[in-house]
């Protein structure tokens, strides 16, 4: 028993590579198949029906390619479709992602937490329920970030344009002290360094990637589908924008320090 079928990882673009990095760190001997739907990005400004249809279609592609489990590494797609996917594939180890509000609340009770996410993630019932769960323990401020994921999709992670965008965006919530920021989109960890420059080092930044990777490890273990291979696994990339630039960007984001 070696179980070398890949773990399928899906995102609306290249952002889910931030989760893929965590998966590779926790389960280095597994094989991975990453599918990014950059042609239809961003999902965060689309209708619920559109996001649902695109997510189901892309998960089918990963399963047809032999994926033994699925990580929906996209907050918007998780909110829109993960409940439907669980019903459709009851025996499939399947993990979505949600904004890491709980760790931020536990880090400092009665704190002021800004949740940066796509407009659609913030509107979804799943997010509203999550926020309500902790509203008595912290002041949670949702901050829609239209346009931020596009910087990551272009690989523009260190430029002055991004710094200007973030400075203007965060200005609205920086009038009072921020204790922590939750990155509610898998693209945003790639802009973390720039966010730190704008808000300063005393603001803690949380994202859900590591928790998602640990949960997938747990589910594969329970299902008896973890590989017992002792050699390092492989990572393959698929993208609906099937260009050489896109492939290079995926490899760059996976290995970027």
Order of alpha helices (4+ residues) and beta strands (2+ residues): beta-alpha-beta-alpha-beta-alpha-beta-alpha-beta-alpha-alpha-beta-alpha-alpha-beta-alpha-beta-alpha-beta-alpha
